[in-house]
Amino acid sequence: MRGLRPQRKRIFIAIEGDDGDAFVAFLQKKIDELEIPIYLDRCALPGGGYQNMLGIASRERQKRVAKRGSHKAGAFLIVDSDRAQRREDWSLEQLNREAKRFNVICMRPSFEAVLLYMLSGHEPSNLSEAEVKHKLQQHWPGYKKPITEARIFGSKFGIDHVRLLANYPDWLNLLQAMKLI
């Protein structure tokens, strides 16, 4: 007779774009490999302004809580900082004020900067988007969007790469919730 698997705690993660969603799937794979009883309830956001993304994330989370129960291990909203630079709607400060039920993580300037940091260990937030993409291609020849789950699951990233993100306070909270550190 097989032993009972402990019930997994759920974390809701709403993240901008299909690339971000693939990254969260990668994180779930690492969690599963380590046999950590956490389930990442993913929600890919279509983009737009911060106000739109928060509205979509809030509605989707409410639906999922009604259907499957609460997200006891937390809820995270992960967005690119380049939205604020376009001044389309809310600033990051306003998003943080309004997102009361979410821990907000801002990728500076974008998702590619997170990948670059995991590969190089160097802080890319002071680089432009074009500089980030150029440097990422130096560390990852052949990199191009969109990133598929298969490509992320390859030999490019491991758990040690993910743990580098603990150097950012926002990501530290998520890694702690996922029990990866």
Secondary structure, 3 states (H helix, E strand, C coil): CCCCCCCCEEEEEEEEHHHHHHHHHHHHHHHHHCCCCEEEEEEEECCCCHHHHHHHHHHHHHHHHHHHCCCCCCEEEEEECHHHHHCCCCCHHHHHHHCCCCEEEEECCCHHHHHHHHHHCCCCCCCCHHHHHHHHHHHCCCCCCCCCHHHHHCCCCCHHHHHHHHHCHHHHHHHHHCCCC
